[in-house]
Amino acid sequence: MRARRRRGNQPPPEVILYIARRDGFTCHICGLGHLPHEEWEIEHNIAVANGGRDKVRNMRLAHGSCNKEKGTA
């Protein structure tokens, strides 16, 4: 299944929901579930820049803040 991209380079809401359910609504970076005032983001297991594909099987759930912090590390 290929995810069509929308604004902010995130897949459509129905794809995000599918991935969230698959991942048990758990951030793969910190291991926590939903946090108040925190938005979910989808990130790639293998970055597209490193040859990863825009496929659902290459995407995983992360808190927005965790994903941004990981990106600056």
Secondary structure, 3 states (H helix, E strand, C coil): CECCCCHHHCCCHHHHHHHHHHCCCCCCCCCCCCCCCCCEEEEECCCHHHCCCCEHHHEEEEEHHHHHHHHHC
